[in-house]
Structures are given as C-alpha cells and as structure tokens.
C-alpha cells in the first residue's frame, strides 16, 4: 500500500534491475516474505493501484518513463528441505524472493545435487519457473516440483504442478501475465550430492567426463561459475559486461518447413564449410542467436567504446549498460542487432527480458 513506511514516493527503479535503467514508480514496497507479498499486493489491488512485481530484476528492461504504479519488490525469504511423501524424493522449497544462486549453493552445502548446472544465474527463485530458466543442459522444467501462486482475482493461494504451467523454451503460461504471482517454488533434488546428468558437451569436456555422466555437484557448480564468468554472466558491480539482462535474445526456433531454406540462406552468406551450431527440437531446429549475431557483423563490444550501450565484450548475446546508458539507448542497440540479423539471414530474434512500458 502506498502509505506503507517501507515505500518511497516517486522512487527510481533503475537500481532494482541488473541493467540499471528505468524511470520512477509511484512507490516501491519491499516484501521480506510470502505473507507480506500477499498482504501488499492484495491491499494495492483493493485500491486499484497498478503493480509491478520485481524479484532480482535480472530479466527486466524498464522504460525511462518508469512505471505508473507501485513496484513490489520480493526479497529474501525462507528455505526448507524435505522428502516428498508422494515419491520419497528429496526436495527444497523456497520463498520467491530467495536469491537463486544462494538457493543453489545452499542445496549443495546441505549435501544435495540437481540444481548445480543453473549456478550463477542472477535473479530470484520465484522468477525461474516464469521464464523456465535453463543453462548447460538443464531447464527448470526438468527439476520443478511445484509452484505456489497468488491468484489475484480470487485472492487465494494455491500450489500448481509443472504440468499446469505450459513450460517451454524460456517461457511458461505465467509469463506476460499479472493475475498470478509466484510466491514460493519447490524443486526436486538428488540426495546423493551428485549432479544432474551432464548433457552439455562443453561442460562435460571441461570436467573430462563422458556426456550424461553424474559427478560431484560442487565440482559442477565451480565449473559452471567459471564458464559463466568468462562470458560476463556472473554479476559483478565493477564489470560493466554484467550490467545486462543476461542473454537479450532467445535462440530462434525455425519450423521444419522453413528450416531448409533458412539454413541454405545462412550457408550462402557465411560459407558452406563453416560449422553452424544447430539443435533439433520438436517440429524444427534451434539455431544459436549469438552465432547469428556475430556472423551478421556484430562483434563483441559493438558499436564501440564511445557508446554507452554496447554488446558485451565477452558475449555478443548480451546488451550491456556501460555506466550511463538509458533504456532507449539499450533498445536502439537491440533493434539494430535484431534488424541486422533479419536482413542478413531472414531470421527474427525475439527478446528474452520482460519489457516494461516499452517495446522492441
């Protein structure tokens, strides 16, 4: 509620996102646990106040004009380990505001495995099923046990199963809607402290094991963190390559009917002898957005050191704020890259972050 003592009137939102851009909201309310989240949102709904939910802010690009409403920041919370009666499997349940990487670390410290391939991903635990976060061969869909949501229309809390969420590549039916708010999440764990099967070839090679092997979860975590740091994908206030929303574009999926023509066009441009990463998926093929961006002529650090908005110097898939960029400048860069890839290859890239009061 706006008169809450924890609220700041006309408060800027930039400091609440990893891109560090965004104008003001009417107010910002910080909620330390599930109960306060439910109470605040219910009270704001009763006042017909628009609400923007912010967790870790790692997947948001908020316009320079800000948000005409109140930002509810979900932070901190509880973590509980247990064994499910329905299966006997170990699991962990966390409030939505728990920092994701802290949750991954806590599971390993407690002697469990299963989440380690998702180490180093910024943001809050509650955001992970919304986006069906994934990395290094593991997606949230592979490990998700259940999600507790606040139904804002019915003003009730309920647990929903993964099968109800429409989980797909970097999406779910929780994305781009605000009537359901995630307030807690539960994930399956391995109780032998071994990792999930290592499906990602580069990760298995780094660990010098065969693909689909299971190894000590802490070793996998350390290796994943090293790989992510090398790409500027572990938050560091002193490293502007991490002032980003992570991968700005999702990897494009080309339907089976269109794939031969698209791949032929790409090979015509880059050369038939160039190895092109591609991955078979249901009814099509998934291409590498980062590879397409580079082959379309957008190098790391594009458009150069004079620009406040640049592609990461470590990873072309990240749009970064070099310290003084505006949201409009970041969007202009993203449009430039998107349009260049489409012109070069006939492939349209789509943004991964949620855009608030702005569009690409």
N, C-alpha and C positions, 0 to 999 in steps of 0.2 A: 504494500500500500504506500502511496506517495508520501504520507506524513510519518512513515517509519523513521526512527532516528538513524537507521543504517543507510538511509537513502540520501543521495547527493543531488540537489536540483540542477538541471541543465548540465549533467555530468558528461564529459567526453568519453567516448567508447574506445578510442584508439589503444589505450593502454591495456585493454582487456582482450586484444587479439594478437596473434603472433605476427601478423602483417603490420601492425602498429599504425593503422589508418582507421578513420571513422569519425564522423562528427558526433554531436551530443545526443543524448536521450533526455526525456523529461526528468528521469531519475534512474538511479542504479540501486538495486537492493541485493545485498549479499546474503545467501542462504547456506548455513553450515551443515544442514542435514535434511533428510527427506521430509520430516514433519514441517520444517519451516518453508520448504519449497511448496508443499501443498497449501499451507496456510496463505502464503503470499500470493500465489497465483489465483487461488480461489477468491481472495479479497479484491485483487485487481480486476478479475473477471466481473465481480459484482458491481464494480464501478465503471464497467465498460471501457477500461483502460487497455490499450494495445500492449502486448507483452512480447519481448524478445528474450528468448532463453539463451544464455551463454554459459558454456562449460569452460573448457580450457581455451576457447577462442582460436583454435588452430585450424579451423575449417570455415572461417568466416571472412568475407570481404564486405565491410560496411561502408556505405557511401559517405562522401564528405559532408553531405547534408545531415547525416546521422539517422536517428530513428524517432518517429513521432509516437512515443510511448515510453514505457518503463522497461529497463533491462533487468532481468532477474538472473543473477549470477549464482550458479550452483557450484559450490566448492566444498572440499573436504568430505567428511562422512565416515561411515563405519565399514569395516571389512570383517566378514565371518567365514570360517571354513566349516565344512560339514560333509556328511556322507548321505547321499540321497536314498531314502527308503525304497524308492521305485526301482532302483538299479544297483544300489550298493556302491556306486561310483563316488569318488571324491569330487567336491565342487567348492567354489568360492563365490560368495555373494557380496556385492559392494554397492554402497550408495552411489548415485550417478555422478556426484562431484569429486569422487576419488580420482586423483591423477592416474592416468592409465599406466604410465611406466612404473609408478610407485606400486601399483597393484601387481604388475608382472614381477617386479623384484620381490615383493612380499610373498608371492606364491613359491618362488624358488627358495627363498630363505626359510620357508616353512617346510621344505622338503618335497615340493610338488613340481611337476612339469606340465607342458601343454601350451603355455602362453608365450614361451621364450622367443619364437620367431617374430612376434609382434613387439619386441623390445624397442624402446627409443621413440615410439610413435607419440607425438605430443597430444595434449588434449585430455579430456575427462573420460572416465569409463563409460558414462551414460551415452556418449556420442558414438561409441564404437558399433553398436548394432544398427544405428540410424544409417550410417554410411557403409555398413558391412565392411569395416576396415580390414585390409589384408596386406601382407608383405611376406616375401621369402617363402611362398608356397602354402601359407596358411591364411584363411579368412575367418572372421568372427563366426560366420555361419558354420564352420567346422567344429567349433568349441562351445557355442552358445547353448545354455541350458534353458533360460527363461528371462523375460524382461518384465519388470513392474512398471506400469504406466499409470499416469493420472489422466483419466478421461474427463476433460474439462467441461464437456457438455453434460454428462451425467453426474459430475462432481464425485467420482468414485475412483478408488484404486483397485487395480486387478493385475494379476500375473498373466502373461501371454506366452505361448510356446513359439519356438522358432518357425514352425510351420505356418503360423498366422501372420508372419511378418513380411512375406514376399521377398525374402533375401535374394539379391542378385549381385552382379558385379558393381561394387561401390554404390549400392542402392538398397532400399527397403521401402515398404509402404509407410514407414514413419518419416521418410524424408519429404521435404517440401509440404509439410502439414503441421498445424499447430494445435489441433484438438487433442492429440495425445502427447503427453510429455513423459519421457523416460525418467524415472526417479530411482530405480535400482536395477542391477543386472546380475545374472548368475552364470558362471562358466564351469564347464566340466574340466577336471584336472586329471593328470596321471599321478598316482600315488607312489610311483617308483622313482620319482625325480628324473625320469628320462624325458627327452623331448618328444614332440610330435614327429612322425616320420619326415625326414628331410627330403622334400620334393624339389626344392630349388637347387639346380645344378651348381651354381656358383657357391652357394653356402656349403653344400656337401663337399665340393672341391677344396674350399678353404679349410674345412675340418679334416680333409684327407680321408673321407669315408665314402662308401657307396651311397647312391641315392636311395631314399626310403629307409636309411639306417636311423636308429634311435640312439642318441648319445646323451651324456650328462647335460641337463637343461642349463646349468650355469655356464658351461662352455659355449653352448649355442648362443646364449644371451650376449656373452662378451664378444663373440664373433659378429653377431648381427649389429651390435652397437658400433663396432669398428667399421663395418661396411657402411652403415648409415652416416657416421661422422665423415667418412671420405667423400660422401655426396652432399654434405652440408644439411643433413636431415635429422640432426640432433640439436635441440635448442641450445643456443649459446649467445648471450646478450652481446658479446664482443665480436661475433661473427655475423656480418650482415647477410651472408648466404643463408642463414637460418631465419632471417626476418621474412618469412614466407608463409604460405599455407600448405607447405609440402608440395606434392605434385599438383600443379594447377589444372592439368588436363588429364582426363581418364584415357586409358588406351582404347583406341577406336575398335569397335567390332563390326566387321564387314559381313553382310549376309552372304550365304552360299552362292546365290545367283549373281551377285555383283563382284564377288571376290576375284575371279579370274581376270576381269577387265581392269580392276583397280591394281592388282599385283603387276599386271603387264605394263600399265602406265608408270608405276613406280620403277620397274626394271628398265624401261625405256629411258628414264631420266638418270638413274644412278648407275646403270650398267648391269648387264645380266650376270656378271661374275661377282658382284658384290653380295655378300651374305646378308640377308634381310631377316631379322627376328620376327617370327610369327608363331601363333599358338592356336591349335584347333579348339574350337568351342562348339557348343550346341548350335547347329544351323549356321555356322560361319567360321570366321577366322579372326583372331585378335591380333592387331598389329601394335608395335611399340610407338607410343606417341613421342617419346624422347628421341628415338631414332629418326622418325619422320621430321621432327623439328630441325634436327641437325642437318639432315640431307636436303631440307628446303632452304638452307643457307643461314640458319640462325645459330650462331656459335655460342658457347658459354660466355657469359658477360655481355651479350648483345643488349643494347646497341652501342655500348662503350662506357668508359669511366666518367664521362660528363653527364650521364643520365641518372636521375635519382631513382628510376625504376629500371631494373635490368634483369635479364635471366641470370640465374646463379652462375658463379664462376666455376662451380663444381658439377652442375647437373642442369641440363637445358630444360628440364620439365618443371623447374621451379621459377616462378615470377617473384622477384625479391625487391624489398624496400631498402635502399642504400642509406637511409637515415633521414631523408627529407621528402620522400615521395608522398603524393596524395593518392587517394583511391582512384581518381580519374586517370592519373598517370599510369597506375598499375593496370587499369582496364584498357587503356590505349595500347600498352605493350602487349597485353594478352590478345587484343583484337588483331594487332599487326601479325603476331605469330599464327593465330588461327587462320587468318585470311591468306597468309603466305603458304601455309601447308595445303589449304584447299586449292589455291591456284596451281601449285606445283603438282599435286598428286590426286586432286579430286576427292580428298578425304577431309571431312569436317570434324575438328576436335571440339569436345564439349568440356566445360569447366567442371572441376570436382568440388571446389568450395561452394558454400551457400552464399549467394549474393543478396545483401540486404539493402533495399531501397536503391538498387542499381541493377544494370543488366549488361551482358556482353553482346 
